[in-house]
Amino acid sequence: MKKLAVFASGSGTNFQAILDAVREGTLDAEITLLVCDKPGAKVIERAESAGVDTFVFSAKEFASKVEFETLIVERLTKLEIDLVVLAGYMRLIDQTLLAAYPNQIVNIHPSFLPDFPGKDAIGQAYRAGVKTTGVTIHFVDEGMDTGPIIAQRTIEIEQDDTLERLEQKVHEVEHIFYPETLQSLLKEIAVG
């Protein structure tokens, strides 16, 4: 069974969706570690209640990104992690992690990339007045939401959608689409 490390910074709804898929048997993997850069984030509580090991840190306590990413890589290596899954992790990944896990770091982004990269992608799409947005799952590279795309799903923006309703629609898609895509990706890794 493949071992996942999920990185998150907030409430952890995508973490929970992945965990639920593992428990339901639709994602043939194990969440071995949660990495969180925000002490006190709700995702930590979710992980602890599920018995998932956690690595929680505050970036400002380190002299550099290399320093905390080195500690993360040590933990990932020790736990023999197969795939790093970013689920609302609000930091750019640097060379320390990228070199240790080439083509093994996956991110979910709440827009149809290359449109609306970076923070507040749902708000960006809503304010731009576009008719569609989406969800993108991609490999992580050194850029912001610029890595090779694995899968995308389109979401229609209805004329009467509020920003809150659009956020809800995007999250509903994410919570189904991310575990499904991870399962497909893990099958490819097993075959390859």
C-alpha positions in Angstrom: 0.0 0.0 0.0 1.4 3.4 -1.0 2.2 5.9 1.8 1.0 9.5 1.5 2.2 12.6 3.3 -0.5 15.3 3.1 0.6 18.9 3.5 -2.0 21.4 4.6 -2.2 24.8 6.3 -5.9 25.3 7.2 -9.1 23.6 8.0 -8.2 20.4 6.2 -11.4 19.7 4.2 -9.3 18.1 1.4 -7.3 16.2 3.9 -10.6 14.9 5.3 -11.9 13.9 1.8 -8.7 12.0 1.2 -8.9 10.3 4.6 -12.6 9.4 4.0 -11.7 7.8 0.6 -8.9 5.8 2.3 -11.4 4.6 4.9 -14.0 3.8 2.3 -11.5 1.8 0.2 -11.8 4.0 -2.9 -8.2 5.3 -2.4 -5.8 2.4 -2.0 -3.3 4.2 0.1 -2.5 5.2 3.7 -2.0 8.7 5.0 1.1 8.2 7.0 1.9 11.9 7.9 0.4 15.3 8.0 2.8 18.2 7.5 1.3 21.6 8.7 3.0 25.0 8.8 0.3 26.6 11.0 0.3 25.5 14.6 -3.3 25.4 15.8 -4.8 24.8 12.3 -8.0 22.6 12.4 -6.3 20.1 10.0 -4.1 19.0 12.9 -7.1 18.1 15.0 -8.5 16.1 12.1 -5.2 14.2 11.7 -4.8 13.5 15.4 -8.3 12.2 15.8 -7.7 9.9 12.9 -4.4 8.6 14.4 -2.3 10.2 11.7 1.3 11.2 12.7 1.9 15.0 12.4 4.8 17.3 11.8 3.8 20.8 12.7 6.1 23.8 12.4 6.2 27.5 12.2 8.4 28.8 9.4 9.4 31.9 11.3 11.2 29.7 13.8 13.7 28.6 11.2 16.5 30.6 9.6 15.6 29.5 6.1 13.2 27.4 4.0 16.1 25.0 3.4 16.3 24.3 7.2 12.6 23.3 7.7 12.4 21.5 4.4 15.4 19.4 5.3 13.7 18.3 8.5 10.5 17.5 6.5 12.6 15.4 4.0 14.2 13.5 6.9 10.7 12.7 8.2 9.4 11.7 4.8 12.4 9.5 4.1 12.2 7.8 7.5 8.5 7.0 6.9 9.2 5.8 3.3 6.6 8.2 1.8 5.7 7.4 -1.8 3.7 10.5 -2.7 3.5 14.1 -1.2 0.0 15.5 -1.6 -0.5 19.2 -1.1 -4.1 20.0 0.1 -4.3 23.6 0.9 -0.6 24.0 1.8 0.0 27.7 1.4 3.8 27.7 0.8 5.8 27.3 -2.4 7.9 24.1 -2.3 11.6 24.7 -2.7 14.4 22.7 -4.2 15.2 20.8 -1.0 11.8 19.0 -1.3 11.6 19.0 -5.1 15.0 17.3 -5.4 14.1 14.6 -2.8 10.7 13.9 -4.4 10.9 14.6 -8.2 7.5 14.1 -9.9 6.2 12.8 -6.5 4.6 16.0 -5.2 1.0 16.7 -6.3 -1.1 19.8 -5.7 -4.8 20.7 -6.1 -5.7 24.2 -7.2 -9.2 25.7 -7.3 -9.1 27.1 -10.8 -8.8 25.8 -14.4 -5.0 26.5 -14.8 -3.3 28.3 -16.3 -6.1 30.8 -15.4 -6.1 32.3 -11.9 -2.9 30.8 -10.3 -1.9 31.7 -6.7 -4.0 32.8 -3.8 -7.7 33.5 -3.9 -8.2 31.7 -7.2 -12.0 31.3 -6.7 -12.3 35.0 -5.9 -10.2 35.9 -8.9 -12.4 33.9 -11.2 -15.6 35.3 -9.6 -14.5 38.9 -9.9 -13.3 38.4 -13.5 -16.8 37.5 -14.5 -15.8 34.3 -16.4 -18.5 31.7 -17.3 -16.4 28.7 -16.2 -13.6 27.9 -13.7 -12.5 24.6 -12.4 -10.2 22.5 -10.4 -6.7 21.5 -11.5 -4.5 18.7 -10.1 -0.9 19.1 -11.1 2.7 18.0 -10.3 4.6 20.6 -8.3 7.6 22.4 -9.8 9.5 25.5 -8.6 6.8 27.9 -9.9 3.4 28.9 -8.4 0.8 26.5 -9.9 3.0 26.0 -13.0 3.8 22.2 -12.9 2.6 19.6 -15.4 -1.2 19.1 -15.3 -2.4 15.7 -14.3 -6.2 16.3 -14.5 -8.8 19.1 -14.7 -12.5 19.4 -14.1 -14.6 22.4 -15.3 -17.2 24.1 -13.1 -19.9 26.4 -14.6 -20.3 29.7 -12.9 -24.1 30.4 -13.0 -25.3 34.0 -13.3 -26.9 33.8 -9.8 -23.9 32.3 -8.1 -22.5 34.2 -5.1 -18.9 34.0 -4.2 -19.8 31.7 -1.3 -21.9 29.4 -3.6 -19.0 29.2 -6.1 -16.6 28.4 -3.3 -19.0 25.6 -2.2 -19.3 24.2 -5.7 -15.5 24.2 -6.1 -14.9 22.4 -2.8 -17.6 19.8 -3.6 -15.8 19.0 -6.8 -12.4 19.0 -5.1 -13.5 16.5 -2.4 -14.5 13.9 -5.0 -12.0 14.7 -7.8 -8.8 14.7 -5.7 -9.2 11.2 -4.2 -10.2 9.8 -7.6 -7.3 11.4 -9.3 -4.9 10.2 -6.6 -6.2 6.7 -7.0 -5.5 6.8 -10.8 -2.1 8.3 -10.2 -1.2 5.6 -7.6 -2.3 2.9 -10.1 0.0 4.4 -12.7 2.9 4.5 -10.3 2.3 0.9 -9.3 2.4 -0.2 -13.0 5.3 2.1 -14.0 
